[in-house]
Amino acid sequence: MYRQALTELARLDVPGVAINYDVDSIPESLPRGRLPALLVLPIDPKDLIDDRRLFRERGDGLRVPAFSDGLRTISYPVTHLLLVAPLAAGSGLRTHLPGLVDLIDAYFGALAAEVTLGGRLLEPARVRVEPGIFTYGDVAYCGCAFRHTWIIGV
C-alpha cells in the first residue's frame, strides 16, 4: 500500500508543474526545462535535514489496536518537494516568490480533490508547508517541501 500511495502522490496533477517524479524516476539533477518539478521523497535527503535536531520527525510505526480484530495501521512521513527555479548566487528569490505562492495554492487545490490518494490512505493526508531554499543536485532552488504524514492500513 505504501508504494501505491507514493505512486498516487506522483500522479497528483498540479497546474503549473512541468513534471512529477515518482520514486523510480527521481533524477540526480534537474534540467531547467523541467521546472517547476515535484519530487516524491520517501526519505529526507541530507540537504533537507535540520542538522541541529538530534531526531527528525518519523512515522509512528505500526499501531496494533487493543482488540485483536481491529485495524492495524502504520504512519509514514513523506516529503513532496516542489522545486520552482534555481537561484543565482543568492539573488533572484524575490522574482520567484509570486509563482511559488501560486503553485502552493495549486498544490492544495489538486490535493483537496485526492485527500486519500485514491483511497490508499485511511484518513486524509496531514501536510505541513515549508517554503524555502532547497539544495538539490548541488543547485539551490526556490521551492517548498510539503511534509506529509500518512496513515495506511496493514
Secondary structure, 3 states (H helix, E strand, C coil): CHHHHHHHHHCCCCCCCCEEECCCCCCCCCCHHHCCEEEEECCCCHHHCCCCCCCCCCCCEEECCCCCCCCCEEEEEEEEEEEEEECECCECHHHHHHHHHHHHHHHHHHHHCCCCCCCCCCCCCEEEEEEEEEEECCEEEEEEEEEEEEEEEC
